[in-house]
Amino acid sequence: MLRRKPWVFLLVILFSQLSLSILLGATVTYGAGYAKAPEGLTVWEKDLGGMTKDEAYAVLAEVIPKAVVYDRTVYFLELNQTDQDLKDYLASQYIISTGNVITDAFEYLHRMSRTIPSPELLNQEEVLAQLRKFALDIDQPGKAAEAYYENGEIVIEEGSLGVRLDVDKSWEQLQQSIGMETVPLVTEVIVVHPTTAELEKVKDPLGDYTTYFNPSFHERVTNVRLAAEAINGLILPPGGEFSFNDTVGKREPERGYLPALMYMGNRVVTDDGGGICQDSTTLYQATKQARLEVLERYSHSLPVSYVPLGQDATVAYGALDFRFRNTTQGYLLLNAATGGNWIRVRIFGVADSEHPALDEPDGYPVKPREWSK
């Protein structure tokens, strides 16, 4: 019969005692901490160690932002999914009994040894949807300043700044606002051009030209005045391009244009909008005075009476256009006015060495028998 060495029995006894001690310790620890958060569990800067699930929920629910604010208006957040996410997270941190106290005890010790990351403060999908809804109330497009020439002076109507809710940055701010019940929203100011300050610089007359027409041709006079109204008050930014056809639009009866005499090739015909080439020509002469860059211009095939030969600018919608670029450093204001037998176009802007202020207006007077078609 083999005899076991004494030290083997000693090891068996020591191992048995150690196992019993661990089991008893785990059982005791579990018994003391059952249904309580593991020691050292910190969520959103709050130590939840030793708290029950209800206690932990009460503490964490207090630090979740409940509302956002913009310009003294408070928008309350609906946090149903956020609340459920928090409850689900806490449930995952507490022991669900298996019915075996030893198994539960070891599971508790295992959870104490783990580092579990904190959950999101808010449910992103839920909150972003509400922020976008709030943006519909907060966002404002702003208004550009306007200017017009009246009674010998430039009158400015002030504009306003716009505002836009920055949804992404507002979300980030909410995520970093632990413990704040109401969180300011992040907005962006929108500057709408031209601003009042930009238009206040538009003071100098750069171009001023007048041409004359026969007031007895009612249809033609009507067309000239309609086109002048379309041009009047237009504001062109630095570097901006002006298109006569885009500005005046189609010369249609629905818009008030009447059939009148006009040149078509080498013939004189009657068509809607006849006569408005006098508007484009008068504007062309003013742009020459202002030393602006002409991008597109065509002359009539036949001479006209309201400017010298070759100094006109004919237009035909969809075919021939008169275009120029604002080559000054500031905004331009166009003023087009008509009288009993004249049309006058002024260009106001910011004078510089390349675009000096005009000393006096100019024009091309004609005799009554020389009225153009």
Contacts in CASP RR format, 6 or more apart in sequence:
PFRMAT RR
TARGET T0000
AUTHOR 0000-0000-0000
METHOD contacts of the structure
MODEL  1
MLRRKPWVFLLVILFSQLSLSILLGATVTYGAGYAKAPEGLTVWEKDLGG
MTKDEAYAVLAEVIPKAVVYDRTVYFLELNQTDQDLKDYLASQYIISTGN
VITDAFEYLHRMSRTIPSPELLNQEEVLAQLRKFALDIDQPGKAAEAYYE
NGEIVIEEGSLGVRLDVDKSWEQLQQSIGMETVPLVTEVIVVHPTTAELE
KVKDPLGDYTTYFNPSFHERVTNVRLAAEAINGLILPPGGEFSFNDTVGK
REPERGYLPALMYMGNRVVTDDGGGICQDSTTLYQATKQARLEVLERYSH
SLPVSYVPLGQDATVAYGALDFRFRNTTQGYLLLNAATGGNWIRVRIFGV
ADSEHPALDEPDGYPVKPREWSK
23 102 0 8 1.000
23 105 0 8 1.000
25 105 0 8 1.000
26 102 0 8 1.000
26 105 0 8 1.000
26 106 0 8 1.000
26 108 0 8 1.000
26 109 0 8 1.000
27 101 0 8 1.000
27 102 0 8 1.000
27 105 0 8 1.000
29 105 0 8 1.000
29 108 0 8 1.000
29 109 0 8 1.000
30 95 0 8 1.000
30 101 0 8 1.000
30 104 0 8 1.000
30 105 0 8 1.000
30 108 0 8 1.000
30 109 0 8 1.000
31 105 0 8 1.000
33 50 0 8 1.000
33 108 0 8 1.000
34 95 0 8 1.000
34 104 0 8 1.000
34 108 0 8 1.000
35 52 0 8 1.000
35 53 0 8 1.000
35 94 0 8 1.000
35 95 0 8 1.000
36 49 0 8 1.000
36 50 0 8 1.000
36 51 0 8 1.000
36 52 0 8 1.000
36 94 0 8 1.000
37 48 0 8 1.000
37 49 0 8 1.000
37 50 0 8 1.000
37 51 0 8 1.000
37 52 0 8 1.000
37 53 0 8 1.000
37 56 0 8 1.000
37 93 0 8 1.000
37 94 0 8 1.000
38 49 0 8 1.000
38 50 0 8 1.000
38 93 0 8 1.000
38 108 0 8 1.000
38 111 0 8 1.000
38 112 0 8 1.000
38 114 0 8 1.000
39 49 0 8 1.000
39 50 0 8 1.000
39 112 0 8 1.000
40 47 0 8 1.000
40 48 0 8 1.000
40 49 0 8 1.000
41 47 0 8 1.000
41 48 0 8 1.000
41 49 0 8 1.000
41 93 0 8 1.000
41 116 0 8 1.000
42 48 0 8 1.000
42 118 0 8 1.000
43 56 0 8 1.000
43 60 0 8 1.000
43 89 0 8 1.000
43 118 0 8 1.000
43 119 0 8 1.000
44 60 0 8 1.000
44 63 0 8 1.000
44 118 0 8 1.000
44 121 0 8 1.000
44 178 0 8 1.000
45 63 0 8 1.000
45 178 0 8 1.000
46 59 0 8 1.000
46 60 0 8 1.000
46 63 0 8 1.000
48 55 0 8 1.000
48 56 0 8 1.000
48 59 0 8 1.000
48 60 0 8 1.000
51 59 0 8 1.000
53 90 0 8 1.000
53 91 0 8 1.000
53 93 0 8 1.000
53 94 0 8 1.000
56 90 0 8 1.000
56 93 0 8 1.000
57 86 0 8 1.000
57 87 0 8 1.000
57 90 0 8 1.000
60 86 0 8 1.000
60 90 0 8 1.000
61 83 0 8 1.000
61 86 0 8 1.000
62 179 0 8 1.000
63 121 0 8 1.000
63 178 0 8 1.000
63 179 0 8 1.000
64 79 0 8 1.000
64 82 0 8 1.000
64 86 0 8 1.000
64 121 0 8 1.000
64 122 0 8 1.000
64 179 0 8 1.000
65 77 0 8 1.000
65 121 0 8 1.000
65 122 0 8 1.000
65 174 0 8 1.000
65 177 0 8 1.000
65 179 0 8 1.000
65 180 0 8 1.000
65 181 0 8 1.000
65 182 0 8 1.000
65 183 0 8 1.000
66 76 0 8 1.000
66 77 0 8 1.000
66 79 0 8 1.000
66 181 0 8 1.000
66 182 0 8 1.000
67 74 0 8 1.000
67 75 0 8 1.000
67 76 0 8 1.000
67 77 0 8 1.000
67 181 0 8 1.000
67 182 0 8 1.000
67 183 0 8 1.000
68 74 0 8 1.000
68 75 0 8 1.000
68 77 0 8 1.000
68 131 0 8 1.000
68 134 0 8 1.000
68 170 0 8 1.000
68 174 0 8 1.000
68 182 0 8 1.000
68 183 0 8 1.000
68 184 0 8 1.000
68 185 0 8 1.000
69 75 0 8 1.000
69 182 0 8 1.000
69 183 0 8 1.000
69 184 0 8 1.000
69 185 0 8 1.000
70 134 0 8 1.000
70 138 0 8 1.000
70 165 0 8 1.000
70 184 0 8 1.000
70 185 0 8 1.000
70 187 0 8 1.000
73 137 0 8 1.000
74 182 0 8 1.000
75 130 0 8 1.000
75 134 0 8 1.000
75 185 0 8 1.000
77 122 0 8 1.000
77 127 0 8 1.000
77 130 0 8 1.000
78 126 0 8 1.000
78 130 0 8 1.000
79 122 0 8 1.000
79 123 0 8 1.000
79 126 0 8 1.000
79 127 0 8 1.000
80 126 0 8 1.000
81 123 0 8 1.000
81 125 0 8 1.000
81 126 0 8 1.000
82 122 0 8 1.000
82 123 0 8 1.000
82 126 0 8 1.000
82 127 0 8 1.000
85 119 0 8 1.000
85 120 0 8 1.000
85 123 0 8 1.000
86 119 0 8 1.000
89 119 0 8 1.000
93 111 0 8 1.000
93 116 0 8 1.000
95 104 0 8 1.000
95 107 0 8 1.000
95 108 0 8 1.000
95 111 0 8 1.000
97 104 0 8 1.000
98 104 0 8 1.000
98 107 0 8 1.000
120 175 0 8 1.000
121 174 0 8 1.000
121 175 0 8 1.000
121 178 0 8 1.000
122 174 0 8 1.000
122 175 0 8 1.000
124 171 0 8 1.000
127 171 0 8 1.000
127 174 0 8 1.000
128 167 0 8 1.000
128 171 0 8 1.000
131 165 0 8 1.000
131 167 0 8 1.000
131 170 0 8 1.000
131 171 0 8 1.000
131 185 0 8 1.000
132 167 0 8 1.000
134 165 0 8 1.000
134 185 0 8 1.000
135 164 0 8 1.000
135 165 0 8 1.000
135 167 0 8 1.000
138 163 0 8 1.000
138 164 0 8 1.000
138 165 0 8 1.000
138 185 0 8 1.000
138 187 0 8 1.000
139 163 0 8 1.000
139 164 0 8 1.000
139 165 0 8 1.000
140 162 0 8 1.000
140 163 0 8 1.000
141 162 0 8 1.000
141 190 0 8 1.000
141 192 0 8 1.000
142 159 0 8 1.000
142 160 0 8 1.000
142 161 0 8 1.000
142 162 0 8 1.000
142 163 0 8 1.000
142 190 0 8 1.000
142 192 0 8 1.000
143 159 0 8 1.000
143 160 0 8 1.000
143 162 0 8 1.000
143 192 0 8 1.000
144 159 0 8 1.000
144 192 0 8 1.000
144 193 0 8 1.000
144 194 0 8 1.000
144 195 0 8 1.000
145 156 0 8 1.000
145 157 0 8 1.000
145 158 0 8 1.000
145 159 0 8 1.000
145 194 0 8 1.000
145 195 0 8 1.000
145 196 0 8 1.000
145 198 0 8 1.000
145 199 0 8 1.000
146 156 0 8 1.000
146 157 0 8 1.000
146 159 0 8 1.000
146 199 0 8 1.000
146 235 0 8 1.000
147 154 0 8 1.000
147 155 0 8 1.000
147 156 0 8 1.000
147 157 0 8 1.000
147 194 0 8 1.000
147 199 0 8 1.000
147 202 0 8 1.000
147 233 0 8 1.000
147 235 0 8 1.000
147 333 0 8 1.000
148 154 0 8 1.000
148 155 0 8 1.000
148 232 0 8 1.000
148 233 0 8 1.000
148 333 0 8 1.000
148 335 0 8 1.000
149 155 0 8 1.000
149 233 0 8 1.000
149 333 0 8 1.000
149 335 0 8 1.000
149 346 0 8 1.000
149 348 0 8 1.000
154 202 0 8 1.000
154 203 0 8 1.000
154 333 0 8 1.000
154 348 0 8 1.000
156 196 0 8 1.000
156 199 0 8 1.000
156 200 0 8 1.000
158 196 0 8 1.000
159 192 0 8 1.000
159 195 0 8 1.000
159 196 0 8 1.000
160 192 0 8 1.000
161 189 0 8 1.000
161 190 0 8 1.000
161 191 0 8 1.000
161 192 0 8 1.000
162 189 0 8 1.000
162 190 0 8 1.000
162 191 0 8 1.000
162 192 0 8 1.000
163 187 0 8 1.000
163 188 0 8 1.000
163 189 0 8 1.000
163 190 0 8 1.000
164 187 0 8 1.000
164 188 0 8 1.000
164 190 0 8 1.000
165 185 0 8 1.000
165 186 0 8 1.000
165 187 0 8 1.000
165 188 0 8 1.000
166 186 0 8 1.000
166 187 0 8 1.000
166 188 0 8 1.000
169 186 0 8 1.000
170 185 0 8 1.000
170 186 0 8 1.000
172 186 0 8 1.000
173 183 0 8 1.000
173 184 0 8 1.000
173 185 0 8 1.000
173 186 0 8 1.000
174 183 0 8 1.000
177 183 0 8 1.000
193 237 0 8 1.000
194 235 0 8 1.000
194 237 0 8 1.000
194 331 0 8 1.000
198 330 0 8 1.000
198 331 0 8 1.000
199 235 0 8 1.000
199 331 0 8 1.000
199 333 0 8 1.000
201 330 0 8 1.000
201 331 0 8 1.000
201 349 0 8 1.000
201 350 0 8 1.000
202 330 0 8 1.000
202 331 0 8 1.000
202 332 0 8 1.000
202 333 0 8 1.000
202 348 0 8 1.000
202 349 0 8 1.000
202 350 0 8 1.000
203 348 0 8 1.000
203 349 0 8 1.000
203 350 0 8 1.000
204 348 0 8 1.000
204 349 0 8 1.000
204 350 0 8 1.000
204 351 0 8 1.000
204 357 0 8 1.000
204 358 0 8 1.000
205 346 0 8 1.000
205 347 0 8 1.000
205 348 0 8 1.000
205 349 0 8 1.000
205 357 0 8 1.000
205 358 0 8 1.000
205 361 0 8 1.000
206 289 0 8 1.000
206 290 0 8 1.000
206 291 0 8 1.000
206 328 0 8 1.000
206 332 0 8 1.000
206 347 0 8 1.000
206 348 0 8 1.000
206 349 0 8 1.000
206 351 0 8 1.000
206 355 0 8 1.000
206 356 0 8 1.000
206 357 0 8 1.000
206 358 0 8 1.000
207 286 0 8 1.000
207 287 0 8 1.000
207 289 0 8 1.000
207 290 0 8 1.000
207 345 0 8 1.000
207 346 0 8 1.000
207 347 0 8 1.000
207 358 0 8 1.000
207 361 0 8 1.000
208 286 0 8 1.000
208 289 0 8 1.000
208 344 0 8 1.000
208 345 0 8 1.000
208 346 0 8 1.000
208 347 0 8 1.000
208 358 0 8 1.000
208 360 0 8 1.000
208 361 0 8 1.000
208 362 0 8 1.000
209 282 0 8 1.000
209 285 0 8 1.000
209 286 0 8 1.000
209 289 0 8 1.000
209 344 0 8 1.000
209 345 0 8 1.000
209 361 0 8 1.000
209 362 0 8 1.000
209 363 0 8 1.000
210 282 0 8 1.000
210 342 0 8 1.000
210 343 0 8 1.000
210 344 0 8 1.000
210 345 0 8 1.000
210 361 0 8 1.000
210 362 0 8 1.000
210 363 0 8 1.000
210 364 0 8 1.000
211 278 0 8 1.000
211 281 0 8 1.000
211 282 0 8 1.000
211 285 0 8 1.000
211 306 0 8 1.000
211 307 0 8 1.000
211 342 0 8 1.000
211 343 0 8 1.000
211 363 0 8 1.000
211 364 0 8 1.000
212 306 0 8 1.000
212 341 0 8 1.000
212 342 0 8 1.000
212 343 0 8 1.000
212 364 0 8 1.000
212 365 0 8 1.000
212 366 0 8 1.000
213 220 0 8 1.000
213 221 0 8 1.000
213 224 0 8 1.000
213 278 0 8 1.000
213 306 0 8 1.000
213 341 0 8 1.000
213 342 0 8 1.000
213 343 0 8 1.000
213 371 0 8 1.000
213 372 0 8 1.000
214 220 0 8 1.000
214 341 0 8 1.000
214 368 0 8 1.000
214 371 0 8 1.000
215 221 0 8 1.000
215 340 0 8 1.000
215 341 0 8 1.000
217 260 0 8 1.000
217 261 0 8 1.000
217 371 0 8 1.000
218 258 0 8 1.000
219 258 0 8 1.000
219 259 0 8 1.000
219 260 0 8 1.000
219 274 0 8 1.000
220 260 0 8 1.000
220 261 0 8 1.000
220 274 0 8 1.000
220 275 0 8 1.000
221 338 0 8 1.000
221 340 0 8 1.000
222 256 0 8 1.000
222 257 0 8 1.000
222 258 0 8 1.000
222 260 0 8 1.000
223 251 0 8 1.000
223 257 0 8 1.000
223 258 0 8 1.000
223 260 0 8 1.000
223 273 0 8 1.000
223 274 0 8 1.000
223 275 0 8 1.000
223 276 0 8 1.000
224 275 0 8 1.000
224 276 0 8 1.000
224 278 0 8 1.000
224 279 0 8 1.000
224 338 0 8 1.000
224 343 0 8 1.000
225 338 0 8 1.000
226 255 0 8 1.000
226 256 0 8 1.000
226 257 0 8 1.000
226 276 0 8 1.000
227 248 0 8 1.000
227 251 0 8 1.000
227 276 0 8 1.000
227 279 0 8 1.000
227 280 0 8 1.000
227 336 0 8 1.000
228 279 0 8 1.000
228 336 0 8 1.000
228 337 0 8 1.000
228 338 0 8 1.000
228 343 0 8 1.000
228 345 0 8 1.000
229 336 0 8 1.000
230 247 0 8 1.000
230 248 0 8 1.000
230 249 0 8 1.000
231 244 0 8 1.000
231 247 0 8 1.000
231 248 0 8 1.000
231 279 0 8 1.000
231 283 0 8 1.000
231 334 0 8 1.000
231 336 0 8 1.000
231 345 0 8 1.000
232 334 0 8 1.000
232 335 0 8 1.000
232 336 0 8 1.000
232 337 0 8 1.000
233 333 0 8 1.000
233 334 0 8 1.000
233 335 0 8 1.000
233 336 0 8 1.000
234 242 0 8 1.000
234 247 0 8 1.000
234 333 0 8 1.000
234 334 0 8 1.000
235 331 0 8 1.000
235 332 0 8 1.000
235 333 0 8 1.000
235 334 0 8 1.000
236 242 0 8 1.000
236 326 0 8 1.000
236 331 0 8 1.000
236 332 0 8 1.000
236 334 0 8 1.000
237 326 0 8 1.000
237 330 0 8 1.000
237 331 0 8 1.000
238 326 0 8 1.000
238 328 0 8 1.000
238 329 0 8 1.000
238 330 0 8 1.000
238 331 0 8 1.000
239 325 0 8 1.000
239 326 0 8 1.000
239 327 0 8 1.000
240 325 0 8 1.000
240 326 0 8 1.000
241 295 0 8 1.000
241 323 0 8 1.000
241 324 0 8 1.000
241 325 0 8 1.000
241 326 0 8 1.000
242 323 0 8 1.000
242 324 0 8 1.000
242 325 0 8 1.000
242 326 0 8 1.000
242 334 0 8 1.000
243 321 0 8 1.000
243 322 0 8 1.000
243 323 0 8 1.000
244 279 0 8 1.000
244 280 0 8 1.000
244 283 0 8 1.000
244 313 0 8 1.000
244 315 0 8 1.000
244 321 0 8 1.000
244 322 0 8 1.000
244 323 0 8 1.000
245 315 0 8 1.000
245 317 0 8 1.000
245 318 0 8 1.000
245 321 0 8 1.000
248 276 0 8 1.000
248 279 0 8 1.000
249 255 0 8 1.000
249 317 0 8 1.000
250 317 0 8 1.000
251 257 0 8 1.000
251 272 0 8 1.000
251 273 0 8 1.000
251 274 0 8 1.000
251 276 0 8 1.000
251 317 0 8 1.000
252 272 0 8 1.000
253 272 0 8 1.000
257 272 0 8 1.000
257 273 0 8 1.000
257 274 0 8 1.000
258 272 0 8 1.000
258 273 0 8 1.000
259 270 0 8 1.000
259 271 0 8 1.000
259 272 0 8 1.000
259 273 0 8 1.000
259 274 0 8 1.000
260 270 0 8 1.000
260 271 0 8 1.000
260 273 0 8 1.000
260 274 0 8 1.000
260 275 0 8 1.000
261 268 0 8 1.000
261 269 0 8 1.000
261 270 0 8 1.000
261 274 0 8 1.000
261 275 0 8 1.000
261 373 0 8 1.000
262 268 0 8 1.000
262 269 0 8 1.000
262 270 0 8 1.000
262 271 0 8 1.000
262 273 0 8 1.000
262 274 0 8 1.000
262 275 0 8 1.000
262 277 0 8 1.000
262 373 0 8 1.000
263 269 0 8 1.000
263 277 0 8 1.000
263 300 0 8 1.000
263 301 0 8 1.000
263 302 0 8 1.000
263 304 0 8 1.000
263 314 0 8 1.000
263 373 0 8 1.000
264 271 0 8 1.000
265 301 0 8 1.000
265 302 0 8 1.000
266 301 0 8 1.000
266 302 0 8 1.000
268 302 0 8 1.000
268 373 0 8 1.000
275 373 0 8 1.000
276 315 0 8 1.000
277 300 0 8 1.000
277 304 0 8 1.000
277 312 0 8 1.000
277 313 0 8 1.000
277 314 0 8 1.000
277 315 0 8 1.000
278 304 0 8 1.000
278 306 0 8 1.000
278 343 0 8 1.000
278 372 0 8 1.000
279 336 0 8 1.000
279 343 0 8 1.000
279 345 0 8 1.000
280 313 0 8 1.000
280 314 0 8 1.000
280 315 0 8 1.000
280 322 0 8 1.000
281 304 0 8 1.000
281 306 0 8 1.000
281 307 0 8 1.000
281 311 0 8 1.000
281 312 0 8 1.000
281 313 0 8 1.000
281 314 0 8 1.000
282 306 0 8 1.000
282 336 0 8 1.000
282 343 0 8 1.000
282 344 0 8 1.000
282 345 0 8 1.000
283 313 0 8 1.000
283 322 0 8 1.000
283 334 0 8 1.000
283 336 0 8 1.000
283 345 0 8 1.000
284 294 0 8 1.000
284 297 0 8 1.000
284 311 0 8 1.000
284 312 0 8 1.000
284 313 0 8 1.000
284 322 0 8 1.000
284 324 0 8 1.000
285 307 0 8 1.000
285 311 0 8 1.000
285 345 0 8 1.000
285 362 0 8 1.000
285 363 0 8 1.000
285 364 0 8 1.000
286 345 0 8 1.000
286 346 0 8 1.000
286 347 0 8 1.000
287 294 0 8 1.000
287 324 0 8 1.000
287 347 0 8 1.000
288 294 0 8 1.000
289 347 0 8 1.000
289 358 0 8 1.000
289 362 0 8 1.000
290 328 0 8 1.000
290 332 0 8 1.000
290 347 0 8 1.000
290 355 0 8 1.000
290 358 0 8 1.000
291 327 0 8 1.000
291 354 0 8 1.000
291 355 0 8 1.000
291 356 0 8 1.000
292 324 0 8 1.000
292 325 0 8 1.000
292 326 0 8 1.000
292 327 0 8 1.000
292 328 0 8 1.000
292 347 0 8 1.000
292 355 0 8 1.000
293 324 0 8 1.000
293 325 0 8 1.000
293 327 0 8 1.000
294 323 0 8 1.000
294 324 0 8 1.000
295 323 0 8 1.000
295 324 0 8 1.000
295 325 0 8 1.000
296 321 0 8 1.000
296 322 0 8 1.000
296 323 0 8 1.000
297 313 0 8 1.000
297 322 0 8 1.000
297 323 0 8 1.000
298 313 0 8 1.000
298 314 0 8 1.000
298 315 0 8 1.000
298 320 0 8 1.000
298 322 0 8 1.000
299 310 0 8 1.000
299 312 0 8 1.000
299 313 0 8 1.000
299 314 0 8 1.000
300 312 0 8 1.000
300 314 0 8 1.000
303 309 0 8 1.000
303 310 0 8 1.000
304 312 0 8 1.000
304 372 0 8 1.000
305 366 0 8 1.000
305 370 0 8 1.000
305 371 0 8 1.000
305 372 0 8 1.000
306 312 0 8 1.000
306 364 0 8 1.000
306 366 0 8 1.000
306 372 0 8 1.000
307 364 0 8 1.000
308 364 0 8 1.000
313 322 0 8 1.000
314 320 0 8 1.000
315 321 0 8 1.000
315 322 0 8 1.000
326 332 0 8 1.000
327 354 0 8 1.000
327 355 0 8 1.000
328 349 0 8 1.000
328 350 0 8 1.000
328 352 0 8 1.000
328 354 0 8 1.000
328 355 0 8 1.000
329 350 0 8 1.000
329 352 0 8 1.000
330 349 0 8 1.000
330 350 0 8 1.000
331 349 0 8 1.000
331 350 0 8 1.000
332 347 0 8 1.000
332 348 0 8 1.000
332 349 0 8 1.000
333 347 0 8 1.000
333 348 0 8 1.000
333 349 0 8 1.000
334 345 0 8 1.000
334 346 0 8 1.000
334 347 0 8 1.000
335 345 0 8 1.000
335 346 0 8 1.000
335 347 0 8 1.000
335 348 0 8 1.000
336 343 0 8 1.000
336 344 0 8 1.000
336 345 0 8 1.000
336 346 0 8 1.000
337 343 0 8 1.000
337 344 0 8 1.000
337 346 0 8 1.000
338 344 0 8 1.000
344 361 0 8 1.000
346 361 0 8 1.000
349 355 0 8 1.000
351 357 0 8 1.000
END
